[in-house]
């Protein structure tokens, strides 16, 4: 089911940053890295390297891991890209490096929909961290039912890309089955009239499922927030933001 053309199609990679700019989530991870005095950080699923390069320019030793060569091509060309060790591979690729912090941003945790793959990723991160090192990531709270707003009318956005011109983007729900949500992302390029459709699937794990998966590989949850302002998880919280320590 999952294709995630956003990670491979050059046209969609080109507009990725315009659709996912610096925001409250970026500031959260920058702040966390500073608070933890994290010297070395692994960015798992780093994508186009927006956050990775920002952290590198702030003095953190960065490793950026992503399976998409197209995304990493963009990342390498960013200011600060030369400061980062880029690794092309799956999210479970990191190995022994004794890093202080590992991060998974942009809801990467949900892209890893298979439970075995999720466990392997957490186990690999556990191996890559020093004792007491942290992993931090976010996953949409299934109780908030974000998919209810995945219609053209509710999710429509419009951006102006310097190279590709005006692009209209929207999400369209296909199916909710258990914790798996399949949907389409439509990209309508005004300059050509071309519409590109990316068909994807995300895994919406519950708070209990995520907590248990961390414990199973040797992590202890230190903090759990319901939004980027660090408020606790409550009714209607859109996010489940975890910070956990390697035991």
C-alpha positions as CSV (number, residue, x, y, z in Angstrom):
1,X,0.0,0.0,0.0
2,X,2.5,2.6,1.2
3,X,4.4,4.4,-1.7
4,X,5.3,7.7,-0.1
5,X,6.1,9.4,-3.4
6,X,7.1,12.4,-1.3
7,X,10.4,10.6,-0.6
8,X,11.3,9.5,-4.2
9,X,9.5,11.6,-6.9
10,X,11.8,14.6,-7.7
11,X,8.8,16.9,-8.1
12,X,7.4,16.1,-4.7
13,X,10.8,16.1,-3.0
14,X,11.3,19.6,-4.5
15,X,8.2,21.0,-2.7
16,X,8.6,19.0,0.6
17,X,10.3,21.8,2.5
18,X,7.7,24.3,1.5
19,X,5.1,22.0,2.9
20,X,7.1,21.2,6.0
21,X,9.0,24.3,7.1
22,X,10.5,25.2,10.5
23,X,7.7,25.1,13.0
24,X,7.0,24.4,16.7
25,X,8.2,20.8,16.3
26,X,11.5,21.9,15.0
27,X,12.0,24.3,17.9
28,X,11.1,21.5,20.3
29,X,13.8,19.2,19.1
30,X,16.4,22.0,19.0
31,X,15.5,22.9,22.6
32,X,15.7,19.2,23.7
33,X,19.2,18.8,22.2
34,X,20.3,21.9,24.0
35,X,18.8,20.9,27.3
36,X,20.4,17.4,27.2
37,X,23.8,18.9,26.1
38,X,23.7,16.3,23.4
39,X,27.1,16.3,21.7
40,X,26.3,13.6,19.2
41,X,22.8,13.1,17.6
42,X,21.4,10.6,15.2
43,X,18.5,11.9,13.1
44,X,16.6,8.7,11.9
45,X,14.5,9.4,8.8
46,X,16.2,12.8,8.4
47,X,14.6,13.5,5.0
48,X,15.9,16.7,3.4
49,X,17.9,17.4,6.4
50,X,16.3,20.7,7.5
51,X,16.6,20.0,11.2
52,X,19.8,17.9,10.8
53,X,21.8,20.7,9.3
54,X,20.4,23.3,11.7
55,X,21.6,21.2,14.6
56,X,25.0,20.6,12.9
57,X,25.4,24.4,12.5
58,X,24.7,24.7,16.2
59,X,27.6,22.5,17.1
60,X,26.1,19.1,17.5
61,X,27.8,16.1,15.8
62,X,25.1,14.8,13.5
63,X,24.4,11.6,11.7
64,X,21.5,11.7,9.3
65,X,19.9,8.4,8.2
66,X,17.3,8.1,5.5
67,X,16.5,5.4,2.8
68,X,15.7,8.1,0.1
69,X,18.7,9.0,-2.1
70,X,16.6,11.9,-3.5
71,X,16.0,13.3,0.0
72,X,19.7,13.0,0.9
73,X,20.7,14.8,-2.3
74,X,18.8,17.8,-1.1
75,X,20.2,17.4,2.5
76,X,23.8,17.3,1.3
77,X,23.4,20.6,-0.5
78,X,22.1,22.5,2.4
79,X,24.2,25.0,4.4
80,X,25.8,22.9,7.0
81,X,25.4,19.7,5.0
82,X,29.1,19.2,4.8
83,X,29.1,18.9,8.6
84,X,26.8,15.9,8.7
85,X,27.6,12.2,8.2
86,X,24.9,11.1,5.8
87,X,23.8,7.4,5.8
88,X,21.5,6.0,3.1
89,X,19.5,3.1,4.5
90,X,16.5,2.0,6.4
91,X,15.6,3.4,9.8
92,X,17.1,0.4,11.5
93,X,20.5,1.2,10.0
94,X,22.2,3.0,13.0
95,X,24.6,0.8,14.9
96,X,27.2,1.1,17.6
97,X,28.0,4.9,17.8
98,X,27.4,5.8,21.5
99,X,25.3,8.8,20.6
100,X,23.7,11.0,23.2
101,X,20.4,11.4,21.5
102,X,18.4,9.9,18.6
103,X,15.4,11.7,17.1
104,X,12.7,10.7,14.7
105,X,10.7,13.7,13.5
106,X,8.1,14.3,10.9
107,X,6.0,11.4,12.3
108,X,8.6,8.9,11.0
109,X,7.4,6.6,13.8
110,X,4.1,6.3,11.9
111,X,5.7,5.7,8.5
112,X,7.3,2.5,10.1
113,X,3.9,0.8,10.0
114,X,5.1,-2.8,10.5
115,X,5.4,-3.9,14.2
116,X,8.6,-5.9,13.5
117,X,10.2,-3.0,11.6
118,X,9.3,-0.7,14.5
119,X,10.8,-3.0,17.1
120,X,14.0,-3.4,14.9
121,X,14.3,0.3,14.6
122,X,14.0,0.9,18.3
123,X,16.4,-1.9,19.0
124,X,19.0,-0.5,16.6
125,X,18.6,3.0,18.2
126,X,19.1,1.4,21.6
127,X,22.4,-0.1,20.4
128,X,23.5,3.2,18.9
129,X,23.0,5.2,22.1
130,X,25.3,5.4,25.1
131,X,23.9,4.2,28.5
132,X,21.6,7.0,29.6
133,X,21.2,8.3,26.1
134,X,17.8,9.4,24.9
135,X,15.4,8.7,22.0
136,X,12.7,11.3,21.2
137,X,9.9,11.1,18.6
138,X,6.3,12.0,18.0
139,X,3.3,10.1,16.8
140,X,-0.2,11.4,16.2
141,X,-2.6,10.5,19.0
142,X,-5.2,8.1,17.5
143,X,-7.8,9.5,19.9
144,X,-7.7,12.8,18.1
145,X,-8.7,11.1,14.8
146,X,-6.6,13.4,12.6
147,X,-7.8,11.4,9.5
148,X,-11.3,12.9,9.9
149,X,-9.9,16.1,8.4
150,X,-8.3,14.3,5.4
151,X,-10.6,15.6,2.8
152,X,-9.9,18.0,0.0
153,X,-12.1,20.7,1.5
154,X,-10.6,20.4,5.0
155,X,-6.9,19.8,4.2
156,X,-6.3,21.9,1.0
157,X,-3.1,23.9,1.0
158,X,-1.5,26.1,-1.6
159,X,2.2,26.9,-2.0
160,X,4.3,28.8,-4.5
161,X,7.6,27.0,-5.3
162,X,10.3,29.0,-7.0
163,X,10.9,26.3,-9.6
164,X,7.6,24.6,-10.0
165,X,5.2,27.5,-9.5
166,X,1.8,27.2,-7.7
167,X,1.0,23.8,-6.2
168,X,-2.3,22.8,-4.6
169,X,-2.0,20.0,-2.1
170,X,-4.6,18.0,-0.2
171,X,-5.2,14.7,1.6
172,X,-8.0,12.2,0.9
173,X,-8.8,9.4,3.3
174,X,-9.1,5.9,1.9
175,X,-9.6,3.5,4.8
176,X,-9.1,3.1,8.5
177,X,-8.5,-0.4,9.6
178,X,-7.4,-1.0,13.1
179,X,-4.4,1.2,13.7
180,X,-3.6,1.5,10.0
181,X,-4.8,4.5,8.0
182,X,-4.4,4.6,4.3
183,X,-4.8,7.8,2.4
184,X,-3.8,9.8,-0.7
185,X,-1.9,13.0,-1.0
186,X,-2.8,14.9,-4.2
187,X,-0.4,17.5,-5.8
188,X,-1.9,19.7,-8.5
189,X,0.7,21.7,-10.4
190,X,-1.0,24.8,-11.8
191,X,1.7,25.5,-14.4
192,X,1.2,22.2,-16.2
193,X,-2.2,21.0,-14.9
194,X,-0.6,17.7,-13.9
195,X,-1.9,16.0,-10.8
196,X,0.4,13.6,-8.9
197,X,-1.1,11.2,-6.4
198,X,0.9,9.6,-3.6
199,X,-0.8,6.7,-1.9
200,X,0.4,6.1,1.7
201,X,-0.3,4.2,4.9
202,X,0.5,5.4,8.5
203,X,0.3,3.4,11.7
204,X,-1.5,5.1,14.6
205,X,-0.2,3.4,17.7
206,X,-1.8,4.1,21.1
207,X,0.1,5.6,24.1
208,X,0.1,2.2,25.7
209,X,1.4,0.5,22.6
210,X,4.3,3.0,22.2
211,X,5.2,2.8,25.8
212,X,5.3,-0.9,25.7
213,X,7.4,-1.0,22.6
214,X,10.0,1.2,24.2
215,X,10.1,-0.9,27.3
216,X,10.4,-4.1,25.3
217,X,13.8,-3.0,23.9
218,X,15.2,-1.4,27.1
219,X,13.9,2.2,27.1
220,X,12.3,4.0,30.1
221,X,9.9,6.8,29.3
222,X,11.0,10.1,31.0
223,X,8.6,12.5,29.4
224,X,5.4,12.3,27.5
225,X,3.8,15.4,26.1
226,X,0.6,16.1,24.2
227,X,1.8,19.0,22.2
228,X,4.9,21.0,21.3
229,X,4.3,23.4,24.2
230,X,5.1,20.4,26.5
231,X,1.6,20.2,28.0
232,X,0.7,16.7,29.3
233,X,-1.4,14.4,27.2
234,X,-5.1,15.0,27.7
235,X,-8.4,14.7,26.0
236,X,-8.0,16.0,22.5
237,X,-4.2,16.0,22.5
238,X,-3.1,15.8,18.9
239,X,0.4,14.4,19.5
240,X,2.1,11.8,21.6
241,X,5.6,13.1,22.1
242,X,8.0,10.7,23.8
243,X,11.4,11.2,25.4
244,X,12.9,8.0,26.7
245,X,16.2,7.0,28.3
246,X,18.3,4.0,27.4
247,X,18.5,1.7,30.4
